Amino acid sequence: MSGGNIMTFYGFRQKKIYNLFISHAWKYDADYYKVVSWLDNSDIKYKNYSVPSHDPLDANNTKKLKEELTGQISPSSVVIVISGMYAAHSEWIDYEIDEAVRMNKIILGLKPWGSERIPKKIQDYATEMIGWQSKSLIDAIKRY
């Protein structure tokens, strides 16, 4: 790699593509869509491995859903966890954090605007906690 997040292949310069998984609660998906808009309007190229409510996984039982989520997290290099207190009550966000830890993924805990409390599990396992700002998120992704 040369030039930060620029890669060179056979003399051609190409931007690094970041593989991201955004862990979030569907019930509060406005936060998810805000993060996606920050990424879309940034200078990074990325592939989104998340599971938004508009594109659910085809799984009809808990075991299958866990397998599918693991498959989505696996190619991701960075897992972004939107860290509102609702995350403390979501078994799926818990599972996604556990899988990210098991696979040694970078975990960015993103504190929603105005949140004063962050679930302990996210604080314990986040590689880095960042504030609710697009620049903070993009800069953190670029560090990894």
C-alpha positions as CSV (number, residue, x, y, z in Angstrom):
1,M,0.0,0.0,0.0
2,S,1.2,3.5,-0.7
3,G,-0.3,6.9,0.0
4,G,-2.5,6.1,3.0
5,N,-5.6,4.4,1.7
6,I,-4.4,4.3,-2.0
7,M,-3.3,0.9,-3.4
8,T,-1.2,0.5,-6.5
9,F,-1.7,-2.4,-8.9
10,Y,0.4,-2.7,-12.0
11,G,1.0,1.0,-12.0
12,F,-2.6,2.0,-11.5
13,R,-3.7,3.8,-8.3
14,Q,-6.9,2.6,-6.8
15,K,-8.6,3.6,-3.6
16,K,-8.8,1.0,-0.9
17,I,-12.3,-0.5,-0.5
18,Y,-13.4,-0.8,3.2
19,N,-15.6,-3.8,4.0
20,L,-18.0,-2.7,6.7
21,F,-20.7,-4.2,8.8
22,I,-23.0,-1.8,10.7
23,S,-24.6,-3.4,13.7
24,H,-27.9,-1.7,14.6
25,A,-31.4,-2.3,15.9
26,W,-34.0,-2.3,13.1
27,K,-36.4,-0.6,15.5
28,Y,-34.1,2.5,15.4
29,D,-33.0,2.3,11.8
30,A,-32.8,6.0,11.3
31,D,-29.4,5.9,13.0
32,Y,-28.3,3.2,10.5
33,Y,-29.4,5.3,7.5
34,K,-27.7,8.4,8.9
35,V,-24.4,6.4,9.1
36,V,-24.9,5.1,5.5
37,S,-25.4,8.7,4.3
38,W,-22.2,9.8,6.0
39,L,-20.3,6.9,4.3
40,D,-22.0,7.7,0.9
41,N,-21.0,11.3,1.1
42,S,-17.4,10.7,2.2
43,D,-14.2,10.2,0.3
44,I,-14.0,6.5,1.0
45,K,-15.1,3.6,-1.1
46,Y,-16.8,0.9,0.9
47,K,-18.8,-2.3,0.6
48,N,-21.7,-2.6,3.1
49,Y,-22.2,-6.1,4.5
50,S,-24.9,-4.9,7.0
51,V,-28.4,-6.3,7.2
52,P,-30.8,-3.3,7.0
53,S,-34.6,-3.8,7.5
54,H,-35.2,-3.1,3.8
55,D,-33.0,-6.1,2.9
56,P,-33.4,-8.8,5.5
57,L,-31.7,-12.1,5.5
58,D,-33.6,-15.2,4.2
59,A,-33.6,-17.1,7.4
60,N,-36.6,-18.8,9.0
61,N,-35.1,-19.8,12.3
62,T,-32.6,-18.6,14.9
63,K,-29.8,-21.0,13.9
64,K,-30.1,-20.1,10.3
65,L,-30.2,-16.3,11.1
66,K,-27.0,-16.7,13.2
67,E,-25.2,-18.5,10.3
68,E,-26.3,-15.8,7.9
69,L,-25.2,-13.0,10.2
70,T,-21.8,-14.7,10.7
71,G,-21.5,-14.9,6.9
72,Q,-22.1,-11.1,6.6
73,I,-19.6,-10.2,9.4
74,S,-16.9,-12.6,8.1
75,P,-15.7,-10.5,5.0
76,S,-16.0,-7.2,7.0
77,S,-12.8,-5.6,8.2
78,V,-14.5,-3.1,10.5
79,V,-17.7,-3.6,12.5
80,I,-19.5,-0.4,13.4
81,V,-21.8,-0.8,16.4
82,I,-24.3,2.0,16.9
83,S,-24.2,2.2,20.7
84,G,-27.4,3.6,21.9
85,M,-28.9,2.0,25.1
86,Y,-31.3,0.0,22.9
87,A,-28.2,-2.1,22.0
88,A,-28.1,-3.4,25.6
89,H,-31.5,-5.0,25.0
90,S,-30.8,-6.6,21.6
91,E,-29.8,-10.2,21.5
92,W,-28.8,-9.8,17.8
93,I,-26.4,-6.9,18.5
94,D,-25.0,-9.0,21.3
95,Y,-24.5,-11.9,18.9
96,E,-22.9,-9.6,16.2
97,I,-20.4,-8.2,18.8
98,D,-19.6,-11.7,20.0
99,E,-18.9,-12.8,16.4
100,A,-16.8,-9.8,15.6
101,V,-14.7,-10.5,18.7
102,R,-14.4,-14.2,17.8
103,M,-13.2,-13.2,14.3
104,N,-10.8,-10.5,15.6
105,K,-12.6,-7.7,13.8
106,I,-12.0,-4.0,14.5
107,I,-15.1,-2.8,16.4
108,L,-15.9,0.9,16.3
109,G,-18.5,1.9,18.9
110,L,-20.4,4.8,17.6
111,K,-22.1,6.9,20.3
112,P,-25.4,8.3,19.1
113,W,-25.9,12.1,19.5
114,G,-27.0,12.9,23.0
115,S,-26.3,9.4,24.4
116,E,-24.9,9.6,27.9
117,R,-24.8,5.9,28.6
118,I,-23.2,3.2,26.5
119,P,-23.9,-0.5,27.0
120,K,-21.0,-2.1,29.0
121,K,-20.5,-4.8,26.4
122,I,-19.8,-2.3,23.7
123,Q,-17.4,-0.3,26.0
124,D,-15.6,-3.5,26.9
125,Y,-15.1,-4.8,23.3
126,A,-14.9,-1.7,21.1
127,T,-11.5,-1.2,19.6
128,E,-12.4,2.5,19.7
129,M,-15.4,4.5,20.8
130,I,-16.1,7.5,18.6
131,G,-18.6,10.4,18.7
132,W,-21.7,10.9,16.6
133,Q,-20.0,12.8,13.8
134,S,-19.3,11.8,10.2
135,K,-15.7,13.1,10.3
136,S,-15.0,11.1,13.5
137,L,-16.4,7.9,11.9
138,I,-14.6,8.3,8.6
139,D,-11.3,9.1,10.2
140,A,-11.6,6.1,12.5
141,I,-12.4,3.8,9.6
142,K,-9.3,5.1,7.7
143,R,-7.1,4.2,10.7
144,Y,-7.9,0.6,10.2
